[in-house]
Amino acid sequence: MVLKLYGVPASQPVRSVKWLLEMKNAQYEFVNVNPGSPKNGGTRSAEYLAKSPAGLIPLIEEDDGFLLWESHAIMAYLCNKNGWDDLYPSDPKARGIVDQWLHWHHTNVRKFTMALFAPVFRPDLKIPAEQQKADMKVLNNTCRILDDQLARFKFVAGDNVTIADVAFYGELGQMQEHYVGAFDFSPYKNLQAWLTRMATLPKYEEVNYTLLVKLGKVYQKLKAKKANL
């Protein structure tokens, strides 16, 4: 049995793991699940919760029964297991820098999805308006920090692409004007240049481009519908 990756392509963390696997031409089986559903095939079903107690995606399952959830942990594990040192360097200092940005991602870069994407696509999450407002305040400061970093380096953790870039793009790439169009990156020229560089990486079109174009169209329809309620 090959590695199983559970999730939905529209999920940013799932897409990050999927992109890593595709870039490395790794064999895996993608298993679609229904986020938030307690029914069979849903992430709140008893069967799924037995594998991922928090009911989160992505989740990987190996043929020996090993299970792992949380996208950053999954990507780090896959790189460690397969020797993908180009994307997750073995040097302790270089790896420490990658880990630093991955940890920072959770309370900063992830806010783009929670403030702008999730309220439109996942109203079932019932994210409080106050939380959305607080998340919005983080966005420009996050961009400023990234823009300064990318003035010094080509990628988030240095001059070579790493899994930190893969994780960050999942949240930021979708927001561009030609996709969802939910955030104006024009004041952040270095960040814009990084977004362009990321689109040249292997398997970008297969994992990101086609899906993000579709998501952009759906986003605009849902946003218009919400505005008319």
KEBA-553144 format. One record per residue (C-alpha): x, y, z. Coordinates in steps of 0.001 Angstrom, whole numbers, plus 524288, in hexadecimal, padded with zeros to 5 digits. Example, Ala and Ser with C-alpha at 12.3 -4.5 7.8 and 13.67 -1.06 7.14 Angstrom:
BEGIN
+-------+-------+-------+
:    c1 :    c2 :    c3 :
+-------+-------+-------+
: 8300C : 7EE6C : 81E78 :
: 83566 : 7FBDC : 81BE4 :
+-------+-------+-------+
//
This chain:
BEGIN
+-------+-------+-------+
:    c1 :    c2 :    c3 :
+-------+-------+-------+
: 80000 : 80000 : 80000 :
: 8054B : 80D64 : 7FC63 :
: 804B7 : 81946 : 8051D :
: 7F6F1 : 81EA1 : 806C9 :
: 7F48D : 82D37 : 807A0 :
: 7E733 : 830E0 : 80D0E :
: 7E15E : 83E2B : 80A4E :
: 7DB30 : 84703 : 80030 :
: 7E2FD : 84E57 : 7F5C5 :
: 7DCFC : 85B6A : 7F9B0 :
: 7E346 : 85A6C : 80727 :
: 7EFAC : 8627E : 807F3 :
: 7F708 : 85928 : 81116 :
: 7F2D5 : 84D72 : 808F1 :
: 7F73D : 8542E : 7FC89 :
: 80494 : 856C5 : 80298 :
: 806CC : 8485F : 80587 :
: 80187 : 84491 : 7F830 :
: 80ACF : 84E1A : 7F17E :
: 81672 : 8489A : 7F8E2 :
: 812E8 : 83ABA : 7F4E9 :
: 810C2 : 83EBF : 7E6CD :
: 81D84 : 84653 : 7E610 :
: 824A9 : 83A2F : 7EA94 :
: 81D02 : 83120 : 7E18A :
: 81950 : 82912 : 7ED6D :
: 80F1C : 81E73 : 7EC5F :
: 80301 : 820CC : 7F488 :
: 7F45C : 81EFB : 7F48B :
: 7EBE0 : 82AF7 : 7F6A6 :
: 7DFD8 : 82823 : 7FEE9 :
: 7D546 : 8328C : 7FE58 :
: 7CE40 : 8351A : 80B2C :
: 7C335 : 83E2C : 80F02 :
: 7C82D : 8486C : 818BB :
: 7BF8D : 84A05 : 824AC :
: 7B613 : 83F1B : 8213D :
: 7B2CA : 83472 : 82B3F :
: 7AE0A : 82B92 : 82055 :
: 7B5C9 : 820B4 : 819E7 :
: 7C15F : 826C4 : 812E6 :
: 7C0E2 : 832F7 : 81B59 :
: 7CB66 : 83836 : 8245F :
: 7C240 : 8377B : 83016 :
: 7BE9C : 82948 : 82DC0 :
: 7C2B1 : 81F41 : 837EA :
: 7CB62 : 81883 : 82DF5 :
: 7D2CE : 824E5 : 82A8C :
: 7D3D0 : 829A6 : 8389B :
: 7DA22 : 81CA7 : 83C13 :
: 7E517 : 82082 : 832CC :
: 7E54F : 82F31 : 83509 :
: 7DFA4 : 8322E : 84295 :
: 7DE9A : 840B6 : 83FA7 :
: 7D744 : 83DE9 : 83308 :
: 7E133 : 84590 : 82B25 :
: 7E630 : 844EB : 81D49 :
: 7EFCD : 841A8 : 817DC :
: 7F251 : 83435 : 81D4E :
: 7FBC7 : 82A26 : 81800 :
: 7FB13 : 81B88 : 81A08 :
: 80619 : 8122E : 816C7 :
: 8051D : 803BE : 813D0 :
: 809FC : 8000A : 8215F :
: 7FED1 : 807AF : 8278B :
: 806EA : 813AD : 82B01 :
: 7FE4E : 81FCD : 82B94 :
: 8022F : 82E13 : 82BC5 :
: 7FA56 : 83AA5 : 82B21 :
: 7FE1D : 8491E : 82AA8 :
: 803BA : 84D54 : 81D92 :
: 810B6 : 8528C : 82288 :
: 81359 : 84633 : 82A4D :
: 80FBF : 83E0B : 81E6C :
: 818AE : 84587 : 81533 :
: 8240E : 8450C : 81EC6 :
: 821F1 : 83679 : 820D8 :
: 82164 : 83388 : 81254 :
: 82DCB : 83B4A : 80FED :
: 834C8 : 83474 : 81B22 :
: 8305C : 82700 : 816DB :
: 83393 : 828C6 : 80883 :
: 83FE8 : 830E9 : 809BF :
: 83A18 : 83CE1 : 8031F :
: 84483 : 845A9 : 808F2 :
: 84329 : 84F7D : 7FDF9 :
: 835E2 : 85382 : 80359 :
: 83898 : 85119 : 811CE :
: 84741 : 8529A : 8140E :
: 84E66 : 8493D : 81D07 :
: 85783 : 853D5 : 8222B :
: 8524A : 85744 : 82FD4 :
: 8532C : 865F0 : 82E02 :
: 84D07 : 865FD : 82084 :
: 84255 : 85CD9 : 8253F :
: 8403B : 8654E : 83134 :
: 83D62 : 870F7 : 82867 :
: 83378 : 86904 : 820A8 :
: 82D02 : 86476 : 82D47 :
: 82CC4 : 87270 : 83246 :
: 824A0 : 876F0 : 826BE :
: 81BE8 : 86AED : 8272B :
: 81892 : 86DB4 : 83566 :
: 8164A : 87C19 : 83262 :
: 80D0C : 87830 : 8276F :
: 8027F : 87349 : 830C5 :
: 7FF52 : 88056 : 8370F :
: 802B0 : 88925 : 82BA7 :
: 8021D : 883E7 : 81DBF :
: 7F6E3 : 87AB4 : 82107 :
: 7EEC1 : 886B1 : 8246D :
: 7ED14 : 88993 : 815EB :
: 7E4B8 : 87D88 : 8147E :
: 7DD98 : 87F33 : 82165 :
: 7DA6B : 88D90 : 81EF9 :
: 7D7A0 : 88DBE : 81060 :
: 7D55B : 88007 : 80B27 :
: 7CED6 : 877CE : 815A9 :
: 7C38D : 88129 : 818C7 :
: 7BF39 : 8804B : 80A84 :
: 7C1E6 : 871E9 : 807A3 :
: 7BF40 : 86C2D : 8151C :
: 7B40F : 87394 : 81BA2 :
: 7B1AB : 86724 : 8237B :
: 7BDD7 : 86A7B : 82B5F :
: 7B665 : 8762B : 830DC :
: 7C2A8 : 87E4F : 832C9 :
: 7BED4 : 889AA : 83BCF :
: 7BF09 : 89720 : 8358D :
: 7C83B : 89C08 : 84025 :
: 7D1F1 : 89144 : 83D10 :
: 7D141 : 89474 : 82E90 :
: 7D3C3 : 8A2BD : 831B6 :
: 7DF5E : 89F43 : 83A5A :
: 7E4E5 : 8966B : 82FC7 :
: 7E3C7 : 8A154 : 825BE :
: 7EC9D : 8A9F6 : 82E08 :
: 7F777 : 89FDD : 82D09 :
: 7F7D0 : 89F41 : 81E30 :
: 7FF09 : 8ABA9 : 81A8C :
: 80917 : 8A9DB : 8253F :
: 80B4F : 89BF7 : 8206D :
: 80D76 : 8A118 : 812AC :
: 816D0 : 8AB8B : 81788 :
: 81F2C : 8A18D : 81EB1 :
: 81F4D : 8987A : 812F4 :
: 8222D : 8A389 : 8098B :
: 82E09 : 8A773 : 811A8 :
: 832C5 : 8995D : 8122F :
: 830FE : 897A9 : 8038F :
: 838BA : 8A405 : 800F6 :
: 84472 : 89C9A : 80653 :
: 841BD : 88EF0 : 80140 :
: 83B22 : 8889D : 7F591 :
: 832D8 : 87FCA : 7FE2A :
: 82D24 : 8801A : 80BD4 :
: 83819 : 878E6 : 812E7 :
: 8436B : 87CBA : 80A13 :
: 84760 : 87C3B : 7FBDE :
: 84243 : 86E74 : 7F9BE :
: 83426 : 86A20 : 7F9AB :
: 82FF0 : 86212 : 80581 :
: 82387 : 85C58 : 80B23 :
: 8217E : 8697E : 811D5 :
: 81F0C : 86F7A : 8046F :
: 815E7 : 86465 : 800D1 :
: 80E07 : 86693 : 80D3F :
: 80DB4 : 8755D : 80BB9 :
: 80963 : 874D5 : 7FD95 :
: 7FDA4 : 86CA0 : 80141 :
: 7F83A : 8782A : 808D9 :
: 7FD75 : 883B2 : 8010E :
: 7FD2F : 87F19 : 7F2F8 :
: 7EE79 : 87D47 : 7F2BB :
: 7EC39 : 88B6D : 7F6BE :
: 7F232 : 89158 : 7EA78 :
: 7E9D9 : 899A0 : 7E17F :
: 7E9B4 : 88F8B : 7D689 :
: 7E479 : 88513 : 7DFD2 :
: 7DBCB : 88833 : 7EB86 :
: 7DF8D : 8969A : 7EB52 :
: 7DD51 : 8988A : 7F9D4 :
: 7E997 : 8A041 : 7FD40 :
: 7F18C : 8AB0E : 7F6E5 :
: 7FFF3 : 8A756 : 7F6B6 :
: 8040A : 8B30C : 7EE68 :
: 80A9A : 8BA7A : 7F9A9 :
: 81389 : 8AECB : 7FBFD :
: 81C41 : 8ADBB : 7F008 :
: 82591 : 8A37A : 7F56A :
: 81A49 : 89AF0 : 7F99F :
: 81443 : 89C61 : 7EC2B :
: 8210B : 8982B : 7E5E7 :
: 82153 : 88C33 : 7EEC2 :
: 81373 : 8889D : 7EAC8 :
: 817DD : 88929 : 7DCA1 :
: 823C9 : 880A1 : 7DF79 :
: 81B6B : 8768D : 7E65E :
: 81306 : 87527 : 7DA39 :
: 81EFA : 87039 : 7D2C3 :
: 8213D : 86487 : 7DBB2 :
: 81EC6 : 85697 : 7D6F7 :
: 810B4 : 851BC : 7D6F1 :
: 80B6C : 85F59 : 7D994 :
: 80119 : 85EAC : 7CF0C :
: 7FCC3 : 850EF : 7D2A6 :
: 7FB0E : 853D1 : 7E126 :
: 7F833 : 8625E : 7E1C5 :
: 7F4DC : 869AA : 7D551 :
: 7E8ED : 8626E : 7D037 :
: 7E30F : 860DE : 7DDBF :
: 7E55E : 86F06 : 7E1B6 :
: 7DEEB : 87427 : 7D560 :
: 7D2D4 : 86C1E : 7D8BB :
: 7D32C : 8704F : 7E6F8 :
: 7D3E7 : 87E79 : 7E2D1 :
: 7C765 : 87D4D : 7DAF2 :
: 7C04D : 8764F : 7E5F1 :
: 7C53F : 88029 : 7EFEA :
: 7BFDC : 88BB4 : 7E857 :
: 7B28F : 88514 : 7E6D8 :
: 7B1BC : 88197 : 7F548 :
: 7B628 : 88F21 : 7F95D :
: 7ABD3 : 8957E : 7F0BD :
: 7A169 : 88C61 : 7F608 :
: 7A55C : 88F7E : 80400 :
: 7A4C9 : 89E15 : 80137 :
: 796DF : 89CC9 : 7FC1F :
: 791B4 : 895B5 : 8081A :
+-------+-------+-------+
//
